[in-house]
Amino acid sequence: MFVPFLIMLREGLEAALIVSLIASYLKRTQRGQWIGVMWVGVVAAAALCLALGIFINETTGEFPQKEQELFEGIVAVVAVVILTWMVFWMRKVSRNVKVQLEQAVDNALNNKGSHGWALIGMVFFAVAREGLESVFFLLAAFQQDVGIMPPLGAMLGLATAIVLGFLIYWGGIRLNLGAFFKWTSLFILLVAAGLAAGAIRAFHEAGLWNHFQDIAFDLSNILSTHSLTGTLLEGIFGYQEAPTVSEVAVYFIYLIPALVLFTMPPRLSNQATNNAR
């Protein structure tokens, strides 16, 4: 439950910040009449992501066992790629995302003859990017942790993000967004490493990967997945009490370079460098 909650809180908050920045800019520049048009793009993006998630979830349940395992492995790989991209994209653009959004709004509304459609399209793609990232991660998370709690956690995370978004827009609260995204990014990299290990396990069960299947270590007597702590670690980080060599290798092959790159100071873009001079 906690991982879907945190992911939807982060993704939902990113989307809420985008919407609130656009709405604030429209209001500040005396173009508040376009806020209703903006919401058309938001609703359309949310509807698309919801429909896609339901469609994929409903159709894949009919797959035979091996095909189901293959699909789960593919979804896990896609989720790892998306989560990694999300972390480093936000790290790169967080310094100037407000300027980029304001420029995109100006370009959309300066488009002669199709102001409304251009604004809808701009908002749609901005929100849909966050939503599609969430869809693929939740598909992977729901496959690892079945039951009602993961969907409930996702809904609670999204609801919390929406409330925070409105409070930020109205000026009711101020969050340290830099610290929030920094620590949630580190957590997401750990989650993504667990998904990568889970993907290689799914490919083995699908019959596509049969190398390095010896047990790396066995912690069943120390920290079993049937214990409360083990169950929580399994649901959050993909912990296995007796992982194979290939699972451990994939986990660290992903995690170590990801952490090294994340802790390195971000490169300033050419535009930011020129502005600093």
N, C-alpha and C positions, 0 to 999 in steps of 0.2 A: 504493500500500500504506500509506503513512504517514497519509494523511487518514482512511481507515477505521479504522486502528489508534487514532489520537488520538480520533476521535469515539466509538468503542466504549469506549475507556479512560475518557473523561469520562462518557458516559452510564452505562456499567457501574459506575463508581465512585459516581455519584449514586445508582443503585439499591442498590448495596452499602451505602452510608452509611445509606440509608433503612431497609434490613433490619437493619443492625447497631444502629441507634438504637432500633428497635422491640424487637429481641431484648434489648438491654441494659436497656431500661425494664421489660420484662416480668420479667426476672430480678431487677432491683433492687427491684421492688415485690412480690416473692414470688408472681409469677404465671407462673413458668417453665413450668408445664404447658401453657401456650398457645403455646409456641414451635413445637411440631409443627403446630398449626393454622395458624400464621403461614406456615410453609413450603408449605402447601397453596396459599395465595394466590400465593406467589412462583412456584411451579411452573406453576400455571394461567396466570398472566400471561405467563411465558416461552413456554409452549406455544402460546398464542394468537398472540403476535407472530411466532414462528417459522413457524407454519402460514400466517399471512397473508402474510408475506414470500415464502414458497415459492409460494403460490398466485398472487400477482400476478406474480412473476418467470416462472413457467411459462406463464401464459395470455397474457401480452403479447407473447411471442416469435412468436405466430401472427398478429399484426396485419400488414396491408399496410404498405408503406413510409411513406406519408403519415400513416396512423393511428399508426404506431409513433413517428414524429417528434412528433406531437401529444401522445401519451402521455408521451414523454420530457420535453416542455416543461411539461406539467401537473405531473408528478412533481417537476421542478426547482423550480417555483413553490411547491408544497406544502413541499418541503424547505427552501426559503428562509424561508418563513413559520414553520415549526416551529423551525428553527435560531435565528432571530431571537427568537422567543418564549422559547425555552429560555434564551438568554443573559440576557435582561432579567428573566425570571421568577426565575432563580437569583440574579441580582444583587439582586432585591427581597426574596426570602424567606430568603436565606442567614443573615441575622442571627437569625431566630427559627424556623427550620424544626424544630429540636429540640422546642421548646415546642408547635408546631402538631401534630407527630406524636404527642407524648405525650397531648395533649388528644383527638386522634382515637382513640387506643387506649383511653383511659378511656371515651369515648362509646360505642365499640363493645362493650366488655366490660360496660358498665352497661345495655346494651340487654336488657331482661328477655326471657328465653325463647329468645333467638337469639344468644347471645354468640359462639359459634364462627363462624356464618355472617357476622355483622357484622364480625368481625375479618378473616375471609377476604376479604370484599368490600373492606374498607379497604385491606388490603395489596395485593390484586389491582389495584385502580385506581391505587395509588401506583406500583407497579412497571410496570404496563402502560403508563402515560403515558411513562415513560422508554423502554420497549421500542418503542412505536409511533413515537416520534420517531426512533429509530435505524433502524427499518424503512424509512421514507420517505427518510431521508438516504442509506442504503446503496443503495437502488434508484437514486437519482440518481447516486451515486458510481460504481456498477458500470456504468452506461451510459456514463460519461465515460472510464472506465479499465477495459478488458476484460481477461480473463485470470484466472489463478489467484491472483495476488498481492493484489488488493483483498480477496477473501474471506479469504485467509490473514491479512492484516493485521487485519481485523475480528475474527477468532477469537483472534488473539494479544492484541489490545486488551481483549477481553472477559475472556480468561483472566487477564491481568494485573490487571484491575479486581477480579475475584473473589478473587485471592490478596491484594491490598491490603486488600480489605474484611474478610477473615478476620483479617489481621494487625492492622488497626485495632480490630476487635472484641476480640481477645485482648490488646490493649495492646502488641503487639510493636513497632509503629512509630507515629510521630506525623508527619503531613504538614501542611505549611502550606497548608491547603485554600483559604484566601483568595487566596494568590498563584497557586495552581494554577488555580483557576476564573477568575481575572482574565486571566491570559495565554492560557489556552486559549479564553476568550471572544473576545479580540481576534483570535486566529487563526481562529476559527469565522466571525467577521464577514467576514474576507477570503475565506474559502472560500464563504460565502453570496453574496458579490458576484460571484464567478466563476460560481456556479450561476445567478444572475439573468441574467448575460450569455449563458450557455449556453441558458437558456430562450428568450430572444428569438431566438437562432439556430435553435433547434429549431422555433419557431413560423414562422420564415421558410421553413424547409425543408418544413414542413407546408402552406405556401401561405396562412397566415393573416396574416402580417406581411411587407409588401414595401416599407416606407418606410425611408429613410436607409440604403440598402444600399451606398453608396459606401465604399471602403476608407479607414479613418481614417489608418492608417499601415502601413508594411510593414517589419518587422524580420527578414525571412527571411534577409538577408545577415549580420545581427548575432547574432541569437538564434533559430535555427530550432527548430521543434518536433521535428525529426529528430535534434537534438543531445541529449546526456545532460541538460544543464541545462534545455533547452527542454521535453524530455519530462517531467522532474520538475515543472517549473512548470505544465505543462499538466495533469498528473495531480493536483496539489495545489490550484492556484488557478484552473484553467480557462484558463490562458494561451493566447492565439492569436497567431501571428506576424503575421497580417494581418487584424485585426478590422474589422468594419464600424463606421460611425458610430453606429448604433443599439446595438451591443454595448457600445461604450465609454461611450455616454451612460447606458445602463441600469446599467452597473457603478458609475459615480460617483454617479448619482442615488440608488442604494441605499446605497453605502458612506459617503459624506460625512455624511448625516444620522444614519446608524447610529453612526458613530464619535463625532459630536458628542453624541448622546444618551448614549452609553456613558461618555464622559469627564465628563459632568455629575454632580455629587454626587447620590446617590440620595435620594429623598424619604422621610422617615420616616412610617410609618403613624400614624394617630391613636392606636392602642393604644400604639405605641412612644413616641410623644410624651407621652402621659399617664403612662406608666411612668417616664419620665425626670424628670417634675416632682416 
